[in-house]
Amino acid sequence: MAAEALNPIPNISSMHKVLGNVEIIRKVLGYLSHHEMAKWKTTLANLAIVNRTFFRAAADELWEQVESVEPFLAILKPTKKDKTTVFTTGVTSEEWTRFNLYASRSKSLTLNKSSIADLDPAWVLYLATSKNRPDVMFPSLRSLNVWSADQVSVFVALNSITPLLSSFRLFLNEPSKGDPEGIKDTVNALTSRLSVCAGNLSELNLTCPLDNAALSNIRRISSLRLLNVKTGTVDTSTLLMALIHLDLEVLSVWIDKGDGPSPSPTRIADSRSFAPPVRMQTNPNLRNFWIAADGAILYHSSLILAPCELKNLTINLLELQESNGYHQSLMPLTLSIHMARNPGLRSLKTQMLRDPATFTASIPSTRTDLDDLWMHGTQEFLTHLAAQRNLTQLTIGIAFASPDIYSRLLDAVQDMPELRVLELIPEEMSGVGAPKMKVPGWEFLELLSKRLQQLQELTIRLDTNTSTIPTNLTTKNEILRRLYIYPDFSKLSQPPAFFPWVDDWIKAARYLDRLFPNLESMTKSTPPGLEPTMDPWYPVEKFVFSLQEVRTQLVRELGA
């Protein structure tokens, strides 16, 4: 009995049963590798040679996500002699079997030129004609990322698109030097293949030139639910018409420059009413819409794309140096058209994307139809903004034809009971004849606190140089946690001294601590190369934290 109790054979037998169960091993290795895959790559490779069970389990994890096609093609590469490709025996059936053993386990693959730069293009032609080549090189792919238009990447991509593919990303910047027509041909070939073979493709990300042929291919991919497009010159009308035929849920569009006629301010002004056009609803399932372009394209898109159930809307203006205010003047009316159709928005963001160091916007010095359009658009925007009752996040970063836009925006948002994040950073158009925006002072914070008690994060531009810090407060906001006062001087190498003396820091800290007693942050992440202490609000934030600590300690002592 004692000998039987000490005999380890039954335990070893049980262990062998466990180690021989590929499903158990696969789950264990999958749990560990997904937590720290970078550290586990070598370990998994070593485990794969333990036995057949470990190989099957480890191989699934090792080859599931691969960021280069080189390890696979190394199995098939020909030899080289004196820098000349030598096809000694071709690609044998045994080599293709080994290739399939690993390739069939891949769910995600990235194709880039750097990993296959040493491959001879002639080898691609030879490989394509191999009689043993499988119809699909990577039959189990769910995600395919193409970062190069070289022959090997395009060949592998075209031969790996199947109905199982759910996500495809194509990143081909338009080259300043090279073969732009060749890039377009690659885009057309890949999108055509997707439209025919990827019947379950739900996510498509394209950063590449798009011509009408490519847009026609995209239009035929009816399974798409998420589309992200970033392109340079494109036929705007063709693009928009392709988009309205897709049953999308998420749409993101970035257009550097559009082709085709732009609506003139005179023609828009001649409509007299400036009312949002009535149009049959498009894209009924679209919930998230993000677009960045010049003002003419944004306005044009608001007339063509007509979703009515949006929850998140972001419209960013890519301002042009030569626009002379035209594109900016279209923004309020463009936003009004979208808000009129979508009264249930949860998030609304609009900003200008440009380099403020090299760009100064301006409007004409004489009154024109552009001024009328801009002013009426501003009024329409404020009216439709006030009707949005469900917003939880609001960002305003464009210019308006109103010097008192801050107070008017506050009137528009005061009846939004669910608003949690508010960014009021409207742009000011400079130049002869442009209205000068009245930037509010310290007292505006208390006004916001009274009207928006539920606010958790506030970003705002304040005149802290000329306004006086109030000493008497009649309210406080215990919900606000993050306060960021703009301009964001943390981006400057030498921030100006808002508070040159310690007394000014203390006064500001006391005021903010009393107004927002639970404040947690006043400084955003510091750009690389700058210390956090260079943010002008850093000392004020530290004083606020000190006051909070003193108050907390006092409460503890009184409670004791």
N, C-alpha and C positions, 0 to 999 in steps of 0.2 A: 504494500500500500504506500509505504514511504517512497519507494523507488518510483512508483507510478505518479505520485504527487510532484516529485521533483523532475519528472521527465518533461522536457520543454517541447517535445515533438508536437503535441496538440496545438500549443500556442503558435509554433512556427507554421503549422498547417493552416491555421486561421489567418495568419498574417499573409501567407501566400495567396489565400483565396481573395483577400482584400486587394493585394497588389496585382492580382490577376484580373480584377474587375475594371475594365477600361472606363466605365461610366463614373465610378467613384473617383478614380485617379484624375479624370478629366475635370470633375467638379472641384477637387482640391487644388489642382494646378491652376484652374481658371480663377478661383477666388484669390489665390496668392499673386498671380501674375497681373491681374487687373489692378491691384493696389500699388505695386511697384514694378511695372513691366521692365523699366530700364535696368534695374538691378537683377531681375530674374531671367533676363535673356540668356546669359551664360549658363546659369543653373539649369534652365529648361533644356538647353542644348545638351548638357551633360546627362541629364535624366533620360533624354531620348534614346541613349544607347544602353540603358539598363536592361530592358527586355522589350518584347513586342508590345506589351500593354502600355508601358511608359512611352514608347515611341508614338503610338497612335494618339495617346492623350497629349503629350508634349508638342507633337507636330501641329495639332490643331491650334494650340495657343501661339506657338512660334510663328506660324505663317498666316495667322488670321488678319493681322494688320501689318502691311509691309510698305515701307516708304521708298523702295527702289525695286526696279525690275531686274537689276543686275544679278542677284542671287539665283533667279530662275533661269535667266539666259545663259549664265555660266555653264549650265548643264548642256546647252546646245551649241555654244560657241565653237567655231572651227579653230584649228591651230594656225599659227603664223610662222612662216619661215622666210627669213631675210625680208621682214616687213611686208611679206606678201601673204594674203589669205590662201590657205591650202585646204581644200575640201577632200580629205583623204577617203573617208568612207561615208561622207554625208552625215545626216542625222539619222541614227538607227532607231528602230522601233523600241529598243531597250531604253535609249535616252529619252524618247518621247514618253515612255511609260513612267520613268523617274520624274520627268518634268510634270506630268499630270498628277503624280502622287502629292507633290507640294502645291502646285497651282490650284488644284481643286479645293484646297483648304483655305484659300485666301478669300476674305470678305471685303477687305479694303486695300486698294493699291494706288500708289502715287507714281506717276511717270514724269521724270525730269531728265534733261539732257546731260547733266553733270555725271550721272551714274552710268551712262552708256556712251560716253564720248569716244571711247577707244574702239567701238564696234564699226566694222566696215559696212557702209551702206549696201555694198554688193551682197553682203550676207543676208540682208533683209529679203532681197529678191529670191535668193536661193531658198531661204526658209519658207517663203510664201508658196513655193512650188513643191515643197517636200510632200511626198505621197503619204507619209505617215502622220502629217500634221493634223491635230484635232480640229474640228470645225470651230470650236470656241477654246481660246487659250486659257481663260480664267472663268470657268463656268459658274462659279459660286459667288462672284463679286456682288456686293450690295452697294459699294461706294467706289467710284473711280475718279481720280484727280489727275488731270493732264496739265503739265506746266511747261511743255515744250512742243514745238511743231516739227521736230526732227523726224526722220523717216521711221526709226525704230519705235518711238513713242506713238506715232500715228498708226503704225501697223498693229502694234499690240492693242491700242485702244479700239480700233475698228473691229478687231477680232475678239473682243472681250465684252461687247455690249450685248446683253441678253435680257429677257423679260424679268429676270431676278433683280436687275439693277434698279435701285431706288434713289440713288444720289449721284449726280455727275457735276464735276467742277472743271471748268476750262479757263486757264489763265494764260492768255497770250497778248501781252502788251503790243500795241502798234509800234513797230520799230521805226526809228528815225532813219536808220540805214538798214538795208536788207531787201527783203522781197515781200512787200505788203500784199501783193496779189496772191502770193503763195500762202500767206497767213489766211487770207479770206477763203482760199480753196480748201484749206484744212478745216476751217470752221464750218464751211458748207458740207464737207464730207462727213464730219462728226455729227452735226445736227441732223443731217439726212439719215444717218444710221440710227440715231436715237429715235427719230420719228417712226422708223419702220420696226425696229427690234426691241426697243425698251418700253414695252407695253405697260409696265408698272412704275415708271419713273415718276417720283413725286417731288424731288428737289433738283433744281437746275441752277447752277451758278456760272455766269458767263462774264469774264473780263477780257474782252476781245473786240475787234471790229466786226460789225454786223451789216451785211448788205441785204437786199430784198430777198435773195434766195434763202439765206440763213433764217430770216424772220418768217418766211413761209414754212420752213421746216419746223421751227419752234411752235408755230401756230397749230400744227398737226399733232403735237404731243398732248393729247387730251387728258392724260393722267396727272399732269403737273398740279401741285398744290402750293409749292413755294418756288418763286422765280426771282433771282437776283441778277440784274443786268447792269454792267458798267461798260460803257463804250464811248468812243470819240465821236467822229462824224457819223451820223445816221439819218436816214429818212424818217423824220419824226412821225409823219402821218402813217406810214406803213407800220412803224413800230407800235403805235397806239392802236391801230386797227387789229394788229395781231394779238395785243394784250386783251382786248375786250372779248375775244373768242375763247379765252382760257378760263377754266373754272378754278381760279386761284383763291387761296386763303391768305397768303403772304406775298406781297409784291414790293420789290426794292429796285429802283431805277436811278442810274446816274448817267447823265448825258453831258459830255463836255461841250459838244457843239452840234446843233441840229441843222439839217437841210430842209429847205422848203420855205414857203412864205410865212412871215410873222405878222400877227395882227397889229395894225398901226393904231396909235392912241386916238387919231382923228376918227377912224372907223368905229372904234369901240365907243368913243364919246358921242358919235352920231346916233347911237341907239337910245340916247336920252335917259332911259330908265336905269341903266346899269344893273338891271335885275339878273339874277342867275338864270341861265337858259333852262327851259324845260326839256328834259331828255329822258327817254326810256332808260330804266335801270340797266346797268351792265355789271358784270362780276358780282352776282348776288351773294356769293359766299366769302368775298374778300373782307377780311377783318383788320389786317395790318398793311398799311400803305406808306412807303418811304420813297421820296423822290427828291433829286437834286439836279437842277438845270438852270438855265437862264430864265428870266422872267417871262419871255415870250413863249418858251416851251412849256413852262409851268401853267401859264394861262391856257394855252392850247390843250394841254392834257386835261384840264378841269372841264373843258367842253366835250371831250371825247370819252374819257373814263368817268363813269357815273355810278360808282358803288354807293349804296344807301344804308349799309349796315356796318360801317367801319367802327372799330373800337380804338385803334391807334393810328394817328395820322401825323406824319413828319414831312414838312415841305421846306427844303433848304434852297436858298438862292445862290447860284454861282454867279456872282456879280462880275461884269466885264468892265474893263478900264474905259472903253469908249462908249459906254451905255448912256452917259449923261442923264442918269436918273430914270430912264425909260423902264428898265426892267424892275427897278424897285417900286415904281408907281403901280405896277400890275399886281404886286404881291397881296395887298389887302383885299382886292377884289377876288383874286384867285382863291384865297383862304375862305372868303365869304361863300363862294359857290360850293365848296366842299362842305362847309359847316351847315349850310342850308339843307343839303341832302342828308347829312348824318347828324341828327340831333342827340344821338346817344354816345358820343365820343367819350372815351376814358382817358386818353392821352392826346395832347395836341402840342406839337413842337414846330417852331419855325425860326430859322436863323439865316444869317448871311455868311457864306463861306468864301473868304478871301483873305489876303494878306494885308492887315491894317497898316503895316509899316510902309507899304508902297502904293496903297490905293486910297484915294479921297473921292468919295461920291459927291456929286453936285447936281443941281437942277437949274434949268434956265432962269435968267434974271427977269424975264418978262413972263406975264401970265399966258399960258397956253392951254390947249385941251388936255395936255399931260397933267397940269395942275388940277383941273376939274376932276379928271379920272382918279388921281391920287387922293384928293380930299373926299370925294364921294365913296371911294373904296374904303377909306379909313372909317367913315361912318357906318358903312355896311358891315365891316368887320366887327366893330364894337357892338352893333345890334345883334348879330348872330352869335358872337361870343357870349353875350349875356344870356342867351337862350340855352347855352350848354350847361345843364344842371348835374351831369354825371361825371365831370372831369375829376380825375385824381392827380393828374400831372399836367402842368402847363408851362411852356417855355416860349417867351416872346423875345425875339432878337432881330427884328427888322425895323425899318424906318416907317414913320407915319406922318401924315400932313396935319399934325396937331402939336403945338408947343406944350400943351398940358396933358400929354398922352398918359403920364403916370397916374394922375388923378382919375382920368377917364377909364383907364384899365382897371383901377381899383374898384370903381363903381360897377364895372362889368363882371368882376369875379366875386364880389362880396356875397352873392347868393349861391355859391357852389359849396354845398355842405360836405362833399366828399373830397375836396381839394386837399392834397397832402404835400405836394411838391410844386413850388412856384418859382420860376425864374423870370424876373422882369429886368431885361437888359436891352431895351429898344435902342436901335441905332439912331444916330443923329446925322442927317444929311447936311453937309456943309457946302458953302458956296453963296454967291450973291443971290438974294431972294429966298433962300431957304429959311424956314421958320426955326428959331432956336429953341431946342427942347429945354423945358424947365426941369432940371434934375432936383429931386426932393432932398431934404435934409434929414437930420436925426428924427424929427418929430413924425416923419412918415412911418417909421417902424412901429410906433405906438398905435397909429391909425390902422396899420395892417393887423396888429395884434388884436385890436378890438373886433375887427370885421371877419378875421379868419382865425378863429380860436383853435381850429382843428389842424392847422398847418404844422408840418413836421420839418420841412426843409425850405429855406428861403435864400434865393440868390438875387441880389439887387444892386443897382448903382446908386450911390448916395453922394451928395455934396457934403463931405466931412470937413472941407477946408474953411468954408464961410459960415456954415450953420452952427448954432450953439447947441451943446449937449443939454437936453432938458434935465431939470432937477426934481420936478414933481411928476409923478406917474399916477394915473387913475386906473390902470389895468396891468395885467401880466398874462403871458402865455406859457403855461407849464408843459405844453405838448411839443413846442419847437425844440429840435435837437441840433440842427445844423444851420448856421447862418454864414453866408459868403457875400461879402460886400465888394462890388466891382467898381472900377476896372480891376482886372486880375493882375496886380503889379508883381505877383510872384514870377511872372514870365520875363520880367525885366532884370537885367544884370545888376542894376543899382536902383532899388525901389525908392520912390520919393518919401520923404518923412511926413506922413500924415500927422503924427503926434511926436513932435520933436522933443517934448519934455515928459518926464515920468509922470508929472501931475496930470497931463492929458491922457496918458494911458490909464491911470487909475480912474479918472472921471468916466472915460468910455467904458471901462470894465464894470464899474459900479452900476452905470445905467443899464448896460446889457444884462448884467446879472439879475437886476431887479425886474427887468422886462421879460427876460427869458431865463428863469432860474434853473432850468434843466439843460442848458446849452452844453453840447458835447464837442462841437468842432466849429472853428472859424477859418481854418486854413485848409485848402485843398492840397493834393499831392504836389510836391515840389518838382519842377522839371529837372532832368539830369544836369549835374554840374553846379547846382545851387543848393545851399544849405537851407533847411526849413526856417532858420532864424532870419533869413532875408525877406520873408513874407512880412509886409508892414503890419499885419494883424497878429503876428506871432506873439509879441509881448502882451497885447491886449488879451489874447486867448489865455495866456499863462496867468495873468492877474484874475481873470474870471474863474479859472480852475482853483486858484488859491482862495477866493471868496467862497466858492462852493465847499471846499474842504473845511474852512472855518465854520461855516454854517452847519455842516454835517456833524462836526465834532461837538458843537454847542448843543445840538439836539440830543446827541448821545449822553452828554454830561447831565443835561436836564432830565433825561429819561432815567438815568441811574439814580 
